[in-house]
Amino acid sequence: MKTTLKYSTWESLPDTLTAMHISQFLGISRRRVYELFQIPVDKGGIPHFRIGASKRVEKEDFRQWVTQLKKRNRKIIS
């Protein structure tokens, strides 16, 4: 029986993230993560880099992206 890791805390995430890590952490589909990769960073997309055809995200960049999203959402609600 194969056990799937769930990434639900910052500490459980590795230093370099894949779309799978991000999708599990945020509770969204991998497809949606790839859509967010297509959006320019200045328009709200996830900052990432390529290794061949693969896309990766530094954990600290991802943490900053989430923090910025939360700040932006608070301004909208206020």
C-alpha positions in Angstrom: 0.0 0.0 0.0 1.4 3.4 -1.1 1.4 6.2 1.5 0.9 9.7 0.1 2.6 12.5 2.0 0.4 15.4 2.8 2.0 18.8 3.0 -0.1 20.8 5.4 2.4 22.9 7.4 5.3 25.1 6.5 7.6 22.8 8.3 6.5 19.8 6.2 7.3 21.5 2.9 10.7 20.9 1.3 12.9 23.8 0.4 12.1 23.5 -3.3 8.5 22.9 -4.2 6.7 21.2 -7.0 3.1 21.8 -8.2 2.1 18.8 -6.2 3.5 20.2 -2.9 1.7 23.5 -3.5 -1.6 21.9 -4.5 -1.6 19.7 -1.4 -0.6 22.7 0.9 -3.3 25.0 -0.6 -5.9 22.3 -1.1 -6.3 23.1 -4.8 -5.7 21.1 -8.0 -2.3 20.8 -9.6 -4.0 22.1 -12.8 -4.9 25.3 -10.9 -1.3 25.6 -9.7 0.0 25.3 -13.3 -2.5 28.0 -14.2 -1.1 30.3 -11.5 2.4 29.6 -12.9 1.1 31.1 -16.2 0.1 34.4 -14.6 2.8 37.0 -14.4 4.1 37.4 -10.9 3.2 41.1 -10.8 -0.4 40.1 -11.6 -0.6 37.5 -8.8 1.1 34.5 -10.3 3.3 32.1 -8.3 7.0 33.0 -8.7 8.8 29.9 -10.1 11.8 28.8 -12.1 12.3 26.1 -14.7 14.5 23.0 -14.8 13.9 21.7 -18.3 10.2 21.2 -18.6 9.7 21.1 -14.8 8.7 24.1 -12.8 9.9 24.6 -9.2 9.3 27.2 -6.5 11.6 28.2 -3.6 9.8 27.7 -0.3 10.6 31.2 0.8 9.2 32.7 -2.4 6.1 30.7 -2.0 5.7 31.9 1.7 6.1 35.5 0.5 3.5 35.0 -2.2 1.0 33.6 0.3 1.7 36.5 2.6 1.2 39.1 -0.2 -2.1 37.4 -1.2 -3.4 37.5 2.4 -2.5 41.2 2.6 -4.2 42.0 -0.7 -7.3 40.1 0.4 -7.5 42.0 3.7 -7.4 45.3 1.8 -10.3 44.2 -0.4 -12.4 43.1 2.6 -11.7 46.4 4.6 
